[in-house]
Amino acid sequence: RMSAPVAPKVPGRILVIDDDRSARMLLERVLTRAGHSVSLVDTAEEGLVRLKAEPFDLLVTDKNLPGIDGLEVLKQARSVRPNLRALLITGFPTPETQLAANDLGVHAYVTKPFGVHDILDICEAAIRASRGAAA
């Protein structure tokens, strides 16, 4: 029964907001395989509805979303859940985006294409940090 050594030390509830289906699928596969519970949405609006309704340990959002962008999602998410850990993913990194992300207190700023091991490590570190903060 305990044959899966991949289970994370801290399984987390992760919300992924990305309008790019292949990115969503990749994140879901990597994070689910590592034992996390993953919810996927493809718009910021839907993501914010889910954040208000359910407890998550981590928000992973793409910056370039149709409608409200990822930075605005982070701002609004903070007002609902001030301690939520978040990752901002972008395919078009700019110093402005990085500064804005830092101002919003993101746990990490990740550029596409990202490595699956990198993203997994970053997510697990963020969840551990979030548990530490909550304790």
Secondary structure, DSSP 8 states (H G I E B T S, - for coil): ----TT--SS--EEEEE-S-HHHHHHHHHHHHHTT-EEEEESSHHHHHHHHHHS--SEEEEES--SSS-HHHHHHHHHHH-TT-EEEEEESS--HHHHHHHHHTT-SEEEESS--HHHHHHHHHHHHHHHHHHH-
